Amino acid sequence: MTSESLTPRRGGLLDPLIQSEAWQSFSHTGLYRFLIFPLGQIIVFIVGATLLLTVLAYLVALIIPEPRPNIVLADQISRQLPGMVISGISIGFVYAMVALGYTLVYGVLKFINFAHSEIFMFGSVIGFAFMNFLSSMGVLQYWNPIALVVATVVVSGFASGILAVFIERIAYKPLRKAPRLVPLITAIGISFILQDVVRAMASVTINDFNLTYPTRNIAFFQNPILAVIGSNEVRIRVTSIIIVIAAVIMLLALNYFVNGTKAGRGIRAISMDQSTSGLMGIPVNLMISLTFFIGGAFGGAAGALFGLNVGNVTPYIGFIPGLKAFTAAVLGGIGNITGALLGGLLIGLIESFLNGLLPYFPAIGIRYTDIITFGILIAVLIFRPSGLLGERVDEKV
């Protein structure tokens, strides 16, 4: 598992500043390492991806100015651009949070946990169950909306983390020395089991497995925020803002845990060499379980936030977001925490831009969004098999 970030290259214009004593002292403080620099990375990723996709969108408009009669593509892009960026960032953070679960497990055990998409689904269902319980007790409307979101995310993340640890103990631990194909097939089997168990439980308890979040009756979550960006009036969903804020806080917390705590150092050591770590007194089984718990908690929290955003979830809701999150992890560089963040934001923004542009091309249509997205992944892996950030990290952590 790699979590080191990109470092400035020597020979640049900023060398005098970087090499100054004041900068060297500041760059080793906790404020810089665990807050300023990670936030700076997130901003750079968002701005860079947005600028790149905006330029590409206008290039398409330059090549095909009127894809339909009386439809000027450049004008449509200008009108929809703020909404596409906001939507892409919010769903991109969801993909990034789920991708981190794939990355953490791969970094420690070197196998892909394909059941992680169902951990995401489980989190969304737990979020529904928690809110539905509060609604049935008649107290949901009296909760402060922020406290409600925090409680839902915490409950969903904790329950999903416990489930991930349970799966690791009963399904993956006995197979650690087996060929890699064996735990991979087991993970796929666990995925189907979780789908059917959740569906059966939902059918028995409420006689329905189309689960609608009761927040649709709360004005705070339904009334959009109106913002004027340039000459455009943009309606920003409150849930989109909640997703971004929650994801940033959780990513900062993960960065601190991995790079600034004793347990994080233990996990990084195990990712390098399990046997040597055990000889040095590191509790290997405990650290692996902790890794699964953290990855599962992130997936479950992302599921709850996703459920709040879309409003309706099913036992099969995890497949497509899980597949795209896995794509994001591979795109950024599987095993690289920073790469998972970059890949998730890229996939989210690409998807949002394509959803905004493709409806103007009747011969293609919005259904080609996933085809183009995965085609971009294939192209990246052909020319850079380790992912966008896979080869930039030399130190294993």
C-alpha positions in Angstrom: 0.0 0.0 0.0 1.4 3.4 -1.0 0.4 6.7 0.4 3.3 9.0 -0.2 2.3 11.9 -2.3 3.9 13.6 -5.3 6.9 15.7 -4.3 8.2 18.8 -6.2 10.9 18.0 -8.7 14.3 19.6 -8.4 15.4 22.2 -10.9 12.1 24.2 -10.7 11.4 27.9 -10.1 10.3 27.1 -6.5 13.6 25.5 -5.6 14.8 28.5 -3.5 11.6 28.5 -1.5 11.6 24.7 -1.1 15.2 24.5 0.0 14.8 27.4 2.5 15.2 26.6 6.2 11.8 28.1 7.0 10.0 26.0 4.4 11.8 22.8 5.5 10.8 23.4 9.1 7.2 24.2 8.1 6.9 21.2 5.8 7.6 18.8 8.7 4.8 20.2 10.9 1.6 18.2 11.5 -0.4 21.2 10.2 1.3 20.9 6.8 1.5 17.1 6.5 -2.0 16.3 7.7 -4.1 19.3 6.6 -2.6 21.8 4.2 -0.8 19.5 1.8 -3.7 16.9 1.6 -6.2 19.7 1.0 -3.9 21.2 -1.6 -3.7 17.9 -3.4 -7.5 17.6 -3.5 -7.8 21.1 -4.9 -5.1 20.5 -7.5 -6.8 17.2 -8.6 -10.2 18.9 -8.9 -9.0 22.0 -10.7 -6.7 20.1 -13.0 -9.3 17.5 -14.0 -12.0 20.2 -14.4 -9.7 22.3 -16.7 -8.7 19.3 -18.8 -12.3 18.1 -19.3 -13.5 21.7 -20.0 -10.9 22.1 -22.7 -11.8 18.8 -24.2 -15.5 19.7 -24.1 -15.0 23.0 -26.0 -12.7 21.2 -28.5 -15.7 18.9 -29.3 -17.9 22.0 -29.6 -15.3 23.5 -32.0 -15.3 20.4 -34.2 -19.0 19.8 -34.0 -20.6 23.2 -33.3 -24.2 22.2 -34.0 -24.8 18.5 -33.2 -28.6 19.2 -33.6 -30.4 21.9 -35.5 -30.5 25.2 -33.6 -28.4 23.7 -30.8 -25.1 25.5 -30.3 -22.9 23.1 -28.3 -20.6 25.7 -26.9 -23.5 27.7 -25.5 -24.9 24.5 -23.9 -21.6 23.7 -22.3 -21.2 27.2 -20.9 -24.7 27.0 -19.4 -24.3 23.5 -17.9 -20.6 23.7 -16.9 -21.1 24.6 -13.2 -23.7 21.9 -12.7 -21.5 19.3 -14.4 -18.5 20.2 -12.2 -20.5 20.1 -9.0 -22.2 16.8 -9.8 -18.9 15.3 -10.9 -17.1 16.3 -7.8 -19.8 14.9 -5.5 -20.0 11.5 -7.2 -16.3 11.5 -7.6 -15.8 11.6 -3.9 -18.1 8.7 -3.4 -16.1 6.7 -5.9 -12.9 7.7 -4.2 -14.1 6.6 -0.8 -15.1 3.2 -2.1 -11.9 2.9 -4.1 -9.9 3.4 -0.9 -11.4 0.1 0.4 -10.1 -1.7 -2.7 -6.7 0.0 -2.3 -6.3 -0.7 1.4 -7.0 -4.4 1.1 -4.9 -4.8 -2.0 -2.0 -3.0 -0.4 -2.0 -5.4 2.6 -3.0 -8.8 1.1 -2.4 -8.2 -2.6 -5.8 -9.4 -3.8 -9.0 -7.6 -5.0 -11.9 -7.8 -2.6 -14.8 -7.8 -5.1 -17.2 -8.2 -2.2 -16.4 -4.5 -1.3 -19.1 -3.3 -3.7 -21.7 -5.1 -1.5 -20.1 -3.6 1.6 -21.0 -0.3 0.0 -24.5 -1.6 -0.6 -24.8 -2.8 3.0 -23.9 0.7 4.2 -26.6 2.3 2.1 -29.1 -0.2 3.5 -28.0 0.3 7.1 -28.3 4.1 6.5 -31.9 3.5 5.3 -32.7 1.2 8.3 -31.4 3.8 10.8 -33.4 6.6 9.3 -36.4 4.5 8.9 -36.2 3.4 12.5 -36.1 7.1 13.6 -39.0 7.8 11.3 -41.1 4.9 12.7 -40.4 6.2 16.2 -41.7 9.7 15.2 -38.5 11.5 16.1 -36.8 11.9 12.7 -38.2 15.4 12.0 -36.9 16.6 15.4 -33.3 15.7 14.7 -30.9 18.4 13.6 -30.1 17.7 9.9 -26.4 17.8 10.4 -26.5 15.6 13.5 -28.7 13.2 11.5 -26.2 12.9 8.7 -23.3 12.4 11.1 -25.2 9.8 13.0 -26.2 8.0 9.8 -22.7 8.0 8.4 -21.2 6.8 11.7 -23.7 4.0 12.2 -23.4 2.8 8.5 -19.6 3.0 8.5 -19.3 1.1 11.8 -21.7 -1.6 10.8 -20.0 -2.0 7.4 -16.6 -2.1 9.0 -17.7 -4.9 11.4 -19.2 -6.8 8.5 -15.9 -6.5 6.5 -13.9 -7.8 9.5 -16.3 -10.7 9.8 -16.0 -11.6 6.2 -12.2 -11.4 6.4 -12.1 -13.7 9.4 -14.4 -16.4 8.0 -13.7 -16.3 4.3 -10.3 -14.7 3.6 -8.1 -15.6 6.5 -8.1 -19.4 5.9 -7.1 -18.6 2.3 -4.1 -16.4 2.8 -1.7 -19.0 1.6 -3.9 -20.2 -1.2 -3.3 -19.3 -4.9 -4.6 -15.7 -5.6 -7.4 -17.0 -7.8 -9.0 -18.8 -4.8 -9.7 -15.7 -2.6 -10.8 -13.8 -5.7 -13.5 -16.4 -6.5 -14.4 -16.5 -2.8 -14.9 -12.7 -2.9 -17.3 -12.9 -5.8 -19.2 -15.6 -4.0 -19.4 -13.5 -0.9 -20.7 -10.7 -3.1 -23.7 -12.8 -4.3 -24.4 -14.1 -0.8 -24.6 -10.5 0.6 -26.9 -9.4 -2.1 -29.4 -12.3 -1.5 -29.2 -12.1 2.3 -29.9 -8.4 2.3 -32.7 -8.8 -0.2 -34.3 -11.7 1.9 -34.0 -9.6 5.1 -35.6 -6.6 3.5 -38.4 -8.7 2.0 -39.2 -10.3 5.3 -39.0 -7.2 7.4 -40.7 -4.6 5.2 -41.9 -6.7 2.3 -40.0 -4.6 -0.2 -36.4 -4.2 -1.3 -36.8 -0.9 -3.0 -35.8 1.2 0.0 -36.6 4.9 -0.1 -34.8 7.2 2.4 -37.4 9.1 4.5 -35.4 12.3 4.1 -37.6 13.0 1.1 -40.0 14.4 3.6 -37.4 16.8 5.2 -37.2 20.2 3.5 -33.5 20.6 4.4 -32.5 17.8 2.1 -34.9 18.7 -0.7 -34.6 22.4 -1.1 -31.6 23.2 -3.3 -29.2 26.1 -2.7 -29.4 28.7 -5.5 -26.0 30.1 -6.5 -25.1 32.5 -9.3 -21.9 31.5 -11.1 -21.1 34.0 -13.9 -24.3 34.5 -15.8 -25.7 31.1 -14.8 -28.0 30.3 -11.9 -27.0 26.9 -10.5 -29.2 24.8 -8.2 -26.8 22.9 -5.8 -28.3 20.0 -3.9 -27.6 20.0 -0.2 -26.7 16.4 -0.3 -24.0 17.1 -2.8 -22.4 19.6 -0.4 -22.7 17.1 2.4 -21.0 14.4 0.4 -18.0 16.7 -0.4 -17.6 17.9 3.2 -17.9 14.5 4.7 -15.6 12.9 2.2 -12.9 15.5 2.7 -13.0 15.1 6.4 -12.8 11.3 6.2 -9.9 11.5 3.7 -8.0 13.9 6.0 -8.6 11.5 8.9 -7.4 8.5 6.9 -4.3 10.4 5.8 -3.5 11.2 9.5 -4.2 7.6 10.6 -2.0 6.0 7.9 0.9 8.5 8.2 0.7 9.8 11.7 -0.3 6.9 14.1 1.4 3.8 15.4 -1.3 1.6 14.0 -0.9 3.2 10.6 2.8 2.5 10.7 2.0 -1.1 11.5 -0.3 -1.5 8.5 2.4 0.1 6.3 5.0 -2.4 7.6 2.7 -5.4 7.0 2.1 -4.2 3.4 5.9 -4.4 2.9 6.6 -7.7 4.5 4.1 -9.7 6.7 6.6 -12.3 8.1 9.2 -9.7 9.1 6.6 -7.5 10.6 5.4 -10.4 12.7 8.9 -11.1 13.9 9.2 -7.5 14.9 6.2 -7.8 17.2 3.5 -6.3 15.0 0.2 -8.1 15.5 -0.3 -9.1 11.8 -3.9 -10.5 12.2 -5.0 -7.5 14.2 -3.6 -5.1 11.6 -5.2 -6.9 8.7 -8.5 -6.9 10.5 -8.1 -3.2 11.2 -7.4 -2.6 7.5 -10.6 -4.4 6.6 -12.5 -2.4 9.2 -11.3 0.9 7.9 -11.9 0.0 4.2 -15.3 -1.4 5.1 -16.2 1.7 7.1 -15.2 4.0 4.2 -17.4 1.9 1.9 -20.3 1.9 4.2 -20.1 5.6 4.9 -20.0 6.2 1.1 -23.0 4.0 0.7 -25.0 6.0 3.3 -24.0 9.3 1.6 -24.9 7.8 -1.8 -28.3 6.7 -0.5 -28.9 10.2 0.9 -28.1 11.7 -2.5 -30.1 9.4 -4.7 -32.9 8.7 -2.2 -33.6 5.1 -3.2 -31.4 2.0 -2.8 -31.8 -1.7 -3.5 -29.7 -4.8 -2.6 -28.2 -4.6 -6.1 -27.2 -0.9 -5.9 -23.6 -1.7 -5.2 -22.6 -3.3 -8.5 -22.2 -0.3 -10.8 -20.7 2.1 -8.2 -18.4 -0.7 -7.0 -17.3 -1.4 -10.5 -16.6 2.3 -11.2 -14.8 2.6 -7.8 -12.6 -0.4 -8.7 -12.0 1.3 -12.1 -11.0 4.5 -10.2 -8.5 2.5 -8.0 -6.9 0.9 -11.0 -6.9 4.2 -13.0 -5.1 6.0 -10.2 -2.8 3.0 -9.4 -4.1 0.1 -7.3 -2.5 0.1 -3.9 -1.9 3.9 -4.0 -4.1 5.9 -1.6 -3.5 9.2 -3.5 -4.2 7.4 -6.7 -7.6 6.2 -5.4 -8.5 9.8 -4.7 -7.3 11.0 -8.1 -9.0 8.1 -9.9 -12.3 8.6 -8.1 -12.5 12.3 -8.9 -11.5 11.7 -12.5 -14.1 9.0 -13.1 -16.8 11.2 -11.4 -16.0 14.3 -13.5 -15.6 12.3 -16.8 -19.0 10.7 -16.1 -20.7 14.0 -15.3 -19.2 15.7 -18.4 -20.3 12.9 -20.7 -23.8 12.9 -19.1 -24.0 16.6 -20.0 -22.7 16.3 -23.5 -23.9 13.0 -25.0 -27.7 13.9 -25.0 -26.9 16.4 -27.8 -25.7 13.6 -30.0 -28.7 11.4 -30.9 -26.6 8.8 -32.6 -24.7 8.1 -29.4 -26.8 9.1 -26.4 -26.2 9.0 -22.6 -26.0 5.2 -22.6 -22.5 5.4 -24.0 -21.2 7.2 -20.9 -19.9 4.0 -19.3 -18.5 2.7 -22.6 -16.4 5.8 -23.1 -15.4 5.9 -19.4 -14.1 2.3 -19.4 -12.6 2.9 -22.8 -10.5 5.7 -21.3 -9.4 3.3 -18.5 -8.3 0.7 -21.1 -6.3 3.4 -23.0 -4.6 4.5 -19.8 -3.7 1.0 -18.8 -2.3 0.3 -22.3 0.1 3.2 -22.1 0.6 3.2 -18.3 -0.2 -0.3 -16.9 0.5 0.7 -13.3 -2.0 3.6 -13.3 -1.6 7.3 -13.3 0.3 7.4 -10.1 1.5 3.9 -9.8 5.2 4.5 -10.8 5.5 7.9 -9.1 5.7 6.3 -5.6 9.0 4.6 -4.8 8.6 4.1 -1.1 6.2 1.4 0.2 4.3 2.4 3.3 
